[in-house]
Amino acid sequence: MNRKEYFEEVKEIIEQAEIVGITGNRKGAIQVLEDGLKEYPNNLVIKEELLNWRYGIYDPEDECKDNEKIIEILALELKEHEDFKNSAIQILVHLYKELGRQEELKDD
């Protein structure tokens, strides 16, 4: 597979996840991206999109979303995967604000 085909296939995976997710099927979008990672395990675009779908997108059905647990998971991912730093930080800032813990952001 040449470089152009590779990027086209990755783009197709991202677009498919968006189509599934836009219909309200967040879990389906996550599954599309996880399947894409099986095919392209080192692709940072798919990994970043998956990170956003898992932790960054509000799901109205998920009213009991455990923001504290998500913060814990993202902090671990930041330590282990420097590649996700920007996305993880954006999500963390949002969650800290949602929890009224903005002051803690200044410490880290």
C-alpha positions, -999 to 999 in steps of 0.1 A, spaced: 0 0 0 14 34 -9 13 65 13 -17 80 -5 -38 48 -1 -28 46 36 -40 82 43 -72 76 23 -80 45 44 -74 63 76 -95 92 65 -123 68 56 -122 52 91 -124 87 107 -153 97 85 -172 64 92 -168 70 129 -182 105 125 -212 93 105 -220 66 131 -214 91 160 -235 119 145 -265 96 146 -261 94 184 -243 61 184 -212 71 204 -203 35 213 -206 26 176 -182 54 167 -157 41 193 -160 6 179 -153 18 144 -121 36 156 -110 6 177 -114 -16 147 -94 9 127 -66 8 153 -65 -30 149 -56 -24 113 -34 6 119 -22 3 155 3 31 154 -18 57 137 -19 88 158 -49 104 140 -71 74 148 -58 73 184 -65 109 189 -100 107 175 -106 77 197 -95 96 227 -119 124 219 -148 100 214 -141 81 246 -135 110 269 -142 144 253 -176 142 237 -206 148 259 -231 120 258 -266 130 270 -274 94 279 -243 92 301 -254 116 329 -235 96 355 -202 99 336 -175 96 362 -154 126 355 -130 118 383 -123 84 367 -119 100 333 -94 125 348 -75 96 363 -74 76 330 -63 107 310 -36 115 335 -22 80 330 -25 83 292 -6 115 294 23 98 312 23 68 288 15 85 255 31 118 249 15 118 214 -19 126 229 -8 155 251 -28 183 234 -61 164 232 -58 150 267 -50 184 281 -80 200 264 -103 173 277 -88 176 312 -93 214 313 -129 210 303 -135 183 330 -118 203 357 -139 233 349 -171 211 349 -162 199 383 -154 234 396 -117 225 402 -101 251 380 -76 261 407 -60 226 405 -51 232 369 -26 259 380 -7 233 401 1 210 373 
